[in-house]
C-alpha cells in the first residue's frame, strides 16, 4: 500500500530539517511513500530547507495548518494518509513501516503512536509533554488526552477496550460520543475512509470524531514513539487557546465535556495537593526533573483560558 505523508509548514526553520531527515531516513522504500510539504508563505528559511532535502513545496495561501492539511489531502495519491507536523521527529528508521503494519487488518481505519518521545538534552517543556501524553495538562484532567500519561498510567481517560497485537493495541471505544483528541502528530488513516468526511478545514478532532461515528471505529495505537518539539510551551498554548476562544478555529466536537467535568477538573486543580501528588506519582513511574513543570503548566494554562474566556465574554 502507498503512503502519502502530509506536512504543513510555516516559519519552521528551527525544526523542519530534523523532521524531514527522520522521514527520509526511513527503511521503507521511497517508491512506497511520498512527502507533501505544504507551506503557508514562510518568511524564514523553511522553504529553502525543504527544497535542499529534495522535496517540492506546495503553496498554502491560507497559511494555517488546517488548510494546509486540506491541500495535502487533495494532492495525495496514497491509500494511507499520514499527518505530521514540522516539529515532529520520528523515532527509529522503522517508524513508518511499523505504523503501516496495522492496516494489514482491513477493519482498522486509522492509527497513531502510543507514546511521545524525548531525547537527552531536550528542553524541560518537551520532556514534560511527553510524560503527560500531550501538550495540555487540563486535557489530561478532562480525560481527553491520547498518548501515554505516566501519572494516570494509561493513554486516555475515555472508556475503551483493546486487544494486544505484536506491535500495537487494536482498540475500540466503548462510547462513540467520547473520542480522544487524536488526528495530529503522526496520525495515519485510510484515504477512502477520511476523504468523504472532510468538509472545509481539517479540524483533526472533528475529523476523528466523524470517522468513529461513521462506522470506522476500529483503530490501532502503535508501540512507536514520536517527538513533539514545540518551540515554546506557553507561546504555543497561548496561540491555540486564543484561536479557539476568538472563533478562528470552530470545533464542532466538544469531547462530551459537561459543566460538571470542568468543575471537577477545576476543583482538583484548585486543591493544589492532587496536582502535586500527580507529579510525584508520575516521577515515581518515570523519574525526570521535568515533573517540576507540572504545577506551572497546569496553572499557566488555566490562566490563559481564564484570560481569553473573559475577553470573549466581554465581547458578547
Secondary structure, DSSP 4 states (H G I P E B T S, - for coil): --EEEEEEESS-TTTHHHHHHHHHT-SS-TTTEEEEEEES--SSSHHHHHHHTT--EEE-TT-SHHHHHHHHHHH---SEEEEEETTEEESSTTHHHHHHHGGGSTT--EEEEEEEE--TT--HHHHHHHHHTSS-HHHHHHT---S-BTTTTBS-SS-EEEEE-SSEEEEEES-TT---S-SSSSEEEEHHHHGGG--SS--HHHHHHHHHTTT--EEEEEEEEEEE--S-HHHHHHHHHHHHHTTSS-----TT--HHHHHHHHHHHHHSHHHHHHHHHHHHHS--GGGGHHHHHHHHHHHHHHHHHHHHHHH-
